């Protein structure tokens, strides 16, 4: 169930490194309903500029205290306005939206593969899965400053492009090294499409079920505008999936990658 809450109170909005911020909202209804992989659609300004809402993955949920967190990077006018939102301010929020990850597993080795800001939904997922599974996480970022705060499950194997943390290189290289060492029962991934394509190939090579969360531009967030459409695999003729409504999480086999 989704909720439209016109006045959600900002609890905190802190910089975690570089131009990346962690926003904490007091949103009881959304916190109670949210599932890993879902997102919120947030109005960043008070007027009509910017006109469109912005989608943000749910980074974490504290159900006891009715808090919802999102981890975002300042990349344009909307997020620049959002970073200025101080504690006590209210924001107009719709959520939780979209289809989340498959989490009905126990006693399994689950691998989480995140690239850049695609790490955000995996933080919520990792905390949930770690209650009943062995979670192995693989995070790739440009530099140490882009790593997320507050890990609540085993420390990830990290790859950085500049070598400032973990291993220098690509997260998919780190993932393959680990897959050669031990079997994963399921993989979950979110990040740039090029990274996802490589994870898909590795999942096929090692015969591992894979779910992906697609990073797409979303104008409406409810399946009306078709701005987030992605091509469906195996369809007769052209067939499209709406990332905001059918996803953003899909089984990798549902998506056409080439």
Secondary structure as GFF3:
##gff-version 3
##sequence-region A 1 258
A	DSSP	beta_strand	3	17	.	.	.	ID=ss1
A	DSSP	beta_strand	20	26	.	.	.	ID=ss2
A	DSSP	alpha_helix	28	33	.	.	.	ID=ss3
A	DSSP	beta_strand	39	43	.	.	.	ID=ss4
A	DSSP	beta_strand	54	57	.	.	.	ID=ss5
A	DSSP	beta_strand	60	62	.	.	.	ID=ss6
A	DSSP	beta_strand	67	73	.	.	.	ID=ss7
A	DSSP	alpha_helix	77	82	.	.	.	ID=ss8
A	DSSP	beta_strand	90	97	.	.	.	ID=ss9
A	DSSP	beta_strand	109	115	.	.	.	ID=ss10
A	DSSP	three_ten_helix	116	119	.	.	.	ID=ss11
A	DSSP	alpha_helix	120	129	.	.	.	ID=ss12
A	DSSP	beta_strand	134	141	.	.	.	ID=ss13
A	DSSP	three_ten_helix	144	146	.	.	.	ID=ss14
A	DSSP	beta_strand	157	160	.	.	.	ID=ss15
A	DSSP	beta_strand	167	168	.	.	.	ID=ss16
A	DSSP	alpha_helix	171	181	.	.	.	ID=ss17
A	DSSP	beta_strand	186	190	.	.	.	ID=ss18
A	DSSP	alpha_helix	193	205	.	.	.	ID=ss19
A	DSSP	beta_strand	209	213	.	.	.	ID=ss20
A	DSSP	beta_strand	229	231	.	.	.	ID=ss21
A	DSSP	beta_strand	240	242	.	.	.	ID=ss22
A	DSSP	beta_strand	249	251	.	.	.	ID=ss23
A	DSSP	three_ten_helix	252	254	.	.	.	ID=ss24
###
